[in-house]
Protein backbone atom coordinates (compact mmCIF):
# COMPACT_ATOMS: atom_id res chain seq x y z
CA UNK A 1 0.00 0.00 0.00
CA UNK A 2 1.37 3.39 -1.04
CA UNK A 3 0.92 6.17 1.50
CA UNK A 4 1.10 9.68 0.15
CA UNK A 5 2.76 12.21 2.40
CA UNK A 6 2.81 15.88 1.54
CA UNK A 7 5.23 18.31 3.17
CA UNK A 8 4.53 21.96 3.74
CA UNK A 9 7.17 23.89 1.77
CA UNK A 10 7.40 26.50 4.54
CA UNK A 11 7.68 24.45 7.74
CA UNK A 12 8.10 20.83 6.51
CA UNK A 13 5.07 19.62 8.46
CA UNK A 14 3.71 16.41 6.89
CA UNK A 15 0.09 15.99 5.77
CA UNK A 16 -1.84 13.07 4.36
CA UNK A 17 -4.01 14.87 1.81
CA UNK A 18 -4.21 18.04 -0.30
CA UNK A 19 -7.19 19.53 1.55
CA UNK A 20 -5.41 19.64 4.89
CA UNK A 21 -2.15 21.01 3.52
CA UNK A 22 -4.00 23.69 1.54
CA UNK A 23 -5.92 24.76 4.64
CA UNK A 24 -2.70 24.73 6.70
CA UNK A 25 -0.91 26.98 4.20
CA UNK A 26 -3.87 29.38 3.99
CA UNK A 27 -4.08 29.68 7.79
CA UNK A 28 -0.48 29.41 9.02
CA UNK A 29 1.47 30.90 6.11
CA UNK A 30 -0.95 33.40 4.58
CA UNK A 31 1.65 36.17 4.84
CA UNK A 32 4.07 34.14 2.67
CA UNK A 33 1.64 33.23 -0.12
CA UNK A 34 0.17 35.52 -2.75
CA UNK A 35 -2.98 34.32 -4.51
CA UNK A 36 -2.99 35.13 -8.22
CA UNK A 37 -6.00 34.79 -10.48
CA UNK A 38 -4.97 33.26 -13.78
CA UNK A 39 -6.75 33.88 -17.06
CA UNK A 40 -6.19 32.39 -20.47
CA UNK A 41 -4.52 35.06 -22.63
CA UNK A 42 -6.80 34.48 -25.65
CA UNK A 43 -9.99 34.53 -23.58
CA UNK A 44 -9.21 37.80 -21.81
CA UNK A 45 -12.17 40.13 -22.28
CA UNK A 46 -13.95 37.78 -24.68
CA UNK A 47 -17.30 36.12 -24.22
CA UNK A 48 -18.29 32.74 -25.54
CA UNK A 49 -19.74 33.05 -29.05
CA UNK A 50 -23.51 32.75 -29.21
CA UNK A 51 -24.87 29.80 -31.14
N, C-alpha and C positions, 0 to 999 in steps of 0.2 A: 504494500500500500504506500503510495506516494503522498507525503504530507507537505503541503505548500506553506512556506513561512515567508512572510514579507517583512522587511526591515524598514523602519522609518529612516529616511535619508538624513534627518537632522539629529536624532538622538539614538539611533540604532535599536530602538525598542522593537520587539518582534510581534507580529500579528498573524492571525490565521486566515483572515479574509480581507478583501478590498474595502468593504464597507467600514470595518472598524479602523483600518489605517487611514482612510480618507477622513473619517470623523476626527480621529486623533490629530491629524495634520491641521484640519480646519480649526480645532479648538486650541491645541497647545502651541502651534507654530504659525498662527495666522499673521504675525508680524513679519514672517520670513517668506511668505508666499503671496504672489500677486496673481489674481485671477484675471485672465485675458479672454475676451469673447472673440472667437475666431469666425470669420466669414469667408466663404469661397470668393476669390477675386472676380470671377466672371458673373456671379450672382449679385454682386453688390449694387443695391439700388434698383434691381430688376424684379419684376413680378413674374409669376408663372404665366405663360401665354394662355389666353382663353381659348377653349375649344368650341 
